[in-house]
Amino acid sequence: MGYFHKLFGNGTKTEKKEISSQDIVEVMIANAQMCLEEGKAETAFSIYRNIVQLEPNTTAQYNLGSLYAQGLGTEQDFLEGAYWFHQAFENGDKEAKKFRTKCTMDYMHQGLEDKRPGDIFMKMLRYAVCLYPREDSIKIANCEIFALAQYHMEREEYAVAAVLFREAAEFGNDGESQNRLGILYNIGMGVEKNDLVSLYWFDRAVENKVEAAAVDREGMMNAYKTNFSRKDFYDQMKTLASCCAVGEMGIPKDAKKAAYWGSQAEL
């Protein structure tokens, strides 16, 4: 049966039938599918866009996510892909969740090696505002970056994980990421081992009430006081304060902490 007949019958004058918006959407969905099968992805994309303007149709949302993710009928855009898969998931399509996750990871990884400090965090802020406009965007950005860093830790890609933890630790002030960064510097995993940098990040995590970091921070401070002479301890604290003052050795410029570690040298 053709689309005209599906909507309007056989063209003869019979009992008048009301055509619902749902009927129209169903025909549009079928038309878009036919366009995809015929290789007319741009037309299908345009139809799906029109459908979601009419109503929050789950099929159209899911297929828009798929087209954006693949770059079919439109420019490839993983953020848009994640957005539309998220809309489909919110509308009850459970399968859309895994594709939202895949698009999120592809979005994060795109150009990752070329990013300057802060770029990754800002990128995830855009993601958070796009997908979760009514929620705490900084918290969501931190959670997504931390999750991706953990993914790379599990794959033993420690250098990438360290870069990601640093983004959330420095620019999102995320305590869990600060703690993980302290651990990586403490054991030299993915970064050059540096106890002073480790101490700095553990201390930042303690400020964010990460209990595990408090134990490590106190352990390191006790080790410094026990194993170093008073002069050497003074020199170490002054070095840490100097790194905070100018921002070097894996420590961001931090005037507040420069003053704090300088005061520790005087104790």
Secondary structure, 3 states (H helix, E strand, C coil): CCHHHHHHCCCCCCCCCCCCHHHHHHHHHHHHHHHHHCCCHHHHHHHHHHHHHHCCCHHHHHHHHHHHHHCCCCCCCHHHHHHHHHHHHHCCCCCHHHHHHHHHHHHHHCCHHHCCCCHHHHHHHHHHHHHCCCCCHHHHHHHHHHHHHHHHHHCCCHHHHHHHHHHHHHHCCCHHHHHHHHHHHHHCCCCCCCHHHHHHHHHHHHHCCCHHHHHHHHHHHHHHHHHCCHHHHHHHHHHHHHHHHHCCCCCCCCHHHHHHHHHHHCC
